[in-house]
Amino acid sequence: MTVTTSRQGRTLIIRIDREDKRNALNPAVTAGLDQAMNTLEDDPELWCGILTGGTRIFSAGADLKTGPGEPTERGGLVGLINRQRSKPLIAAVEGLALGGGVELVLCCDMVVAARSASFGLPEVKRGLMPDFGGAFRITRVLPRNIAYELLATGDNLTAERAERLGFVNLVTEPGGALDGALDLAARVNANAPLAVRAALGTAHREVAPDESASWAHSDDAHAELLKTADLREGIDAFFERRPPVWTAR
């Protein structure tokens, strides 16, 4: 299985389990995340969720060979990106979260990261742009100029810098992200669950208003990039392990 789940009290732990492929997001991962998120939402005994990856990497993003597969009915892209949620979701990040991996983290309400973790949107290094909402959602969790830096350079943001900037709630020692997230979930679950959902639901309306215009612009821009020679060059360079030669065509 590429996505596994386990329960700890009222918390559902959702783990992307494809470490041999850097937890890349393929159709099987999409289906697994969708099923797990449906369980979290539908089971009244579950009050909080934790999304995590392996001990070495959270996710390197979309699988360049297969893509993430078709959007799901309830979750949209990767089974989570477009989902309307009511229950708290915490990201527990070890190692790299890149591209679509960061865009999954952006779907979560809180983030716990190991000191060795880092976050990046490297799509521009391949002739692409973040197209799972990252290009506009990253500006909501980071200062504008820092968000622009990540989008334009494709460079990574360390967990400690991300905490200073307010993107990460808690930094742990390597190997401790899941335990840190479980502790945070326990603090959440100590409160009245309907009140927590009402409070977060109200906050979501303020932080993430109607995204339809942003999605339309992102989809149009991404569609234009798919026609470029630079995209083909970026992907070829990645698989051939060489620097790309850009032509702006």
C-alpha positions as CSV (number, residue, x, y, z in Angstrom):
1,M,0.0,0.0,0.0
2,T,1.2,3.5,-0.8
3,V,-0.8,5.2,1.9
4,T,-1.3,3.6,5.4
5,T,-3.4,4.7,8.3
6,S,-3.3,4.0,12.0
7,R,-5.3,5.3,15.0
8,Q,-4.1,6.7,18.2
9,G,-7.1,7.6,20.4
10,R,-9.2,10.1,18.4
11,T,-6.4,10.9,16.0
12,L,-5.9,9.3,12.6
13,I,-2.3,9.1,11.4
14,I,-2.1,9.1,7.6
15,R,1.2,8.1,6.2
16,I,2.5,8.3,2.6
17,D,4.4,5.1,2.3
18,R,6.4,5.1,-1.0
19,E,9.9,6.0,0.3
20,D,11.7,4.0,-2.4
21,K,10.2,6.6,-4.9
22,R,10.7,9.5,-2.6
23,N,7.0,9.4,-1.7
24,A,6.2,10.8,-5.1
25,L,2.5,11.4,-5.7
26,N,1.1,8.9,-8.2
27,P,-2.5,7.6,-8.8
28,A,-2.2,5.1,-6.0
29,V,-1.1,7.7,-3.5
30,T,-4.0,10.0,-4.7
31,A,-6.5,7.1,-4.1
32,G,-5.0,6.3,-0.8
33,L,-5.0,9.9,0.5
34,D,-8.6,10.3,-0.7
35,Q,-9.8,7.2,1.1
36,A,-7.9,8.1,4.3
37,M,-9.3,11.7,4.3
38,N,-12.8,10.4,3.7
39,T,-12.4,8.1,6.8
40,L,-11.2,11.1,8.9
41,E,-14.1,13.2,7.8
42,D,-16.8,10.6,8.1
43,D,-15.9,8.7,11.3
44,P,-17.4,10.5,14.3
45,E,-14.9,8.9,16.6
46,L,-12.0,10.7,14.9
47,W,-11.4,14.3,15.9
48,C,-8.0,15.1,14.4
49,G,-5.7,13.9,11.6
50,I,-2.0,13.8,11.1
51,L,-0.4,13.7,7.6
52,T,3.1,12.4,7.4
53,G,5.6,10.7,5.2
54,G,8.6,8.5,5.9
55,T,11.5,9.1,8.3
56,R,13.7,10.4,5.4
57,I,11.3,12.3,3.2
58,F,7.8,13.7,3.4
59,S,7.2,13.9,-0.3
60,A,9.2,15.0,-3.4
61,G,6.0,16.0,-5.2
62,A,4.2,14.7,-8.2
63,D,5.6,11.6,-9.9
64,L,7.1,13.0,-13.2
65,K,6.5,9.7,-15.0
66,T,2.8,9.0,-14.1
67,G,1.5,12.3,-12.6
68,P,-0.8,12.2,-9.6
69,G,-3.7,10.7,-11.5
70,E,-7.2,12.1,-11.8
71,P,-8.7,14.4,-9.2
72,T,-11.1,12.6,-6.7
73,E,-14.7,13.5,-6.2
74,R,-14.3,14.8,-2.6
75,G,-10.7,15.8,-2.5
76,G,-9.8,17.0,-5.9
77,L,-6.1,17.0,-6.8
78,V,-4.2,14.3,-4.9
79,G,-7.4,13.6,-2.9
80,L,-6.7,16.5,-0.6
81,I,-5.8,19.8,-2.4
82,N,-9.4,20.9,-3.1
83,R,-11.0,19.2,-0.2
84,Q,-13.5,20.9,2.1
85,R,-12.5,19.8,5.6
86,S,-14.1,20.2,9.0
87,K,-11.6,18.4,11.2
88,P,-8.1,19.7,12.2
89,L,-5.2,18.3,10.1
90,I,-1.6,18.5,11.2
91,A,1.4,17.9,9.0
92,A,4.4,16.0,10.5
93,V,7.4,16.6,8.2
94,E,10.7,14.7,8.2
95,G,13.2,15.4,5.5
96,L,12.2,17.0,2.2
97,A,8.8,18.4,1.3
98,L,9.1,19.5,-2.3
99,G,6.6,20.7,-4.9
100,G,3.4,18.8,-4.4
101,G,4.7,17.8,-1.0
102,V,4.7,21.4,0.1
103,E,1.3,21.9,-1.5
104,L,0.0,19.0,0.7
105,V,1.5,20.7,3.8
106,L,-0.3,23.9,2.7
107,C,-3.6,22.0,3.0
108,C,-2.9,21.4,6.7
109,D,-3.9,23.6,9.6
110,M,-0.7,23.2,11.6
111,V,2.9,22.0,10.8
112,V,5.4,20.1,13.0
113,A,8.8,19.6,11.4
114,A,12.0,17.9,12.3
115,R,15.1,20.2,12.4
116,S,16.4,18.4,9.4
117,A,13.3,19.1,7.3
118,S,13.1,21.6,4.5
119,F,10.4,22.9,2.2
120,G,10.8,23.9,-1.5
121,L,8.8,24.7,-4.7
122,P,11.4,23.6,-7.3
123,E,9.1,23.6,-10.3
124,V,10.8,26.5,-12.0
125,K,14.0,24.4,-12.2
126,R,12.0,22.0,-14.5
127,G,10.3,24.6,-16.6
128,L,7.0,24.4,-14.6
129,M,5.2,26.3,-11.9
130,P,3.4,25.0,-8.7
131,D,0.0,24.0,-10.1
132,F,-1.6,22.4,-7.0
133,G,-2.4,25.8,-5.5
134,G,1.1,26.5,-4.1
135,A,1.7,29.5,-6.3
136,F,-1.0,31.5,-4.4
137,R,-1.4,29.6,-1.1
138,I,2.3,30.0,-0.2
139,T,1.7,33.8,0.0
140,R,-0.8,33.2,2.8
141,V,1.7,31.5,5.2
142,L,4.9,33.3,4.4
143,P,5.8,37.0,4.1
144,R,5.3,38.1,0.5
145,N,8.9,38.6,-0.4
146,I,9.9,35.2,1.1
147,A,7.1,33.5,-0.8
148,Y,8.4,35.2,-4.0
149,E,11.9,34.0,-3.2
150,L,10.7,30.3,-3.0
151,L,8.7,30.6,-6.2
152,A,11.3,32.4,-8.2
153,T,14.5,30.6,-7.1
154,G,13.1,27.1,-6.4
155,D,15.4,27.0,-3.4
156,N,14.5,25.3,-0.1
157,L,13.4,26.8,3.2
158,T,14.8,25.2,6.3
159,A,12.5,24.1,9.1
160,E,14.1,26.5,11.6
161,R,13.7,29.5,9.2
162,A,10.1,28.3,8.4
163,E,9.4,28.4,12.2
164,R,10.8,31.9,12.6
165,L,8.6,33.0,9.7
166,G,5.5,31.4,11.2
167,F,5.0,28.6,8.7
168,V,6.0,25.8,11.1
169,N,4.4,25.6,14.6
170,L,7.0,23.4,16.2
171,V,10.5,22.2,15.3
172,T,11.6,18.8,16.8
173,E,14.8,16.8,16.7
174,P,15.1,14.5,13.7
175,G,12.8,11.6,14.0
176,G,10.5,13.5,16.4
177,A,8.0,15.1,14.1
178,L,5.3,12.5,14.4
179,D,5.6,12.5,18.2
180,G,5.4,16.3,18.2
181,A,2.3,16.2,16.0
182,L,0.7,13.6,18.3
183,D,1.3,15.9,21.3
184,L,-0.2,18.8,19.4
185,A,-3.2,16.6,18.4
186,A,-3.7,15.6,22.0
187,R,-3.9,19.3,23.0
188,V,-6.5,19.9,20.2
189,N,-8.5,16.8,21.2
190,A,-8.7,18.0,24.8
191,N,-11.1,20.6,23.7
192,A,-14.8,20.4,22.5
193,P,-14.6,19.0,19.0
194,L,-17.5,20.9,17.6
195,A,-16.2,24.1,18.9
196,V,-12.7,23.4,17.4
197,R,-14.3,22.8,14.0
198,A,-16.5,25.9,14.2
199,A,-13.5,28.1,15.1
200,L,-11.2,26.7,12.4
201,G,-14.1,26.8,9.9
202,T,-14.5,30.5,10.6
203,A,-10.8,31.1,10.3
204,H,-10.6,29.2,7.0
205,R,-13.2,31.6,5.5
206,E,-11.0,34.5,6.4
207,V,-7.6,33.0,5.4
208,A,-8.8,31.2,2.3
209,P,-11.6,33.0,0.6
210,D,-13.1,32.0,-2.8
211,E,-10.1,30.6,-4.8
212,S,-11.9,30.2,-8.1
213,A,-10.1,33.2,-9.8
214,S,-6.7,32.1,-8.5
215,W,-7.3,28.5,-9.7
216,A,-8.4,29.8,-13.2
217,H,-5.2,31.9,-13.5
218,S,-3.0,29.1,-12.2
219,D,-4.5,26.6,-14.6
220,D,-4.2,28.9,-17.6
221,A,-0.6,29.7,-16.8
222,H,0.3,26.1,-16.3
223,A,-1.3,25.1,-19.6
224,E,0.8,27.6,-21.4
225,L,4.0,26.2,-19.8
226,L,3.1,22.7,-20.9
227,K,3.5,23.9,-24.5
228,T,7.1,25.2,-24.0
229,A,10.4,23.7,-25.1
230,D,11.8,24.7,-21.7
231,L,9.5,22.2,-20.0
232,R,10.7,19.3,-22.2
233,E,14.3,20.5,-21.5
234,G,13.7,20.7,-17.8
235,I,12.3,17.2,-17.6
236,D,15.0,15.7,-19.9
237,A,17.7,17.4,-17.8
238,F,16.2,16.0,-14.6
239,F,16.3,12.4,-15.8
240,E,19.7,12.8,-17.5
241,R,21.1,14.3,-14.3
242,R,22.5,17.4,-16.1
243,P,21.9,21.2,-15.8
244,P,19.1,22.4,-18.1
245,V,19.8,24.7,-21.0
246,W,17.0,27.2,-21.1
247,T,15.9,29.0,-24.3
248,A,12.8,30.9,-23.1
249,R,10.7,29.2,-25.8
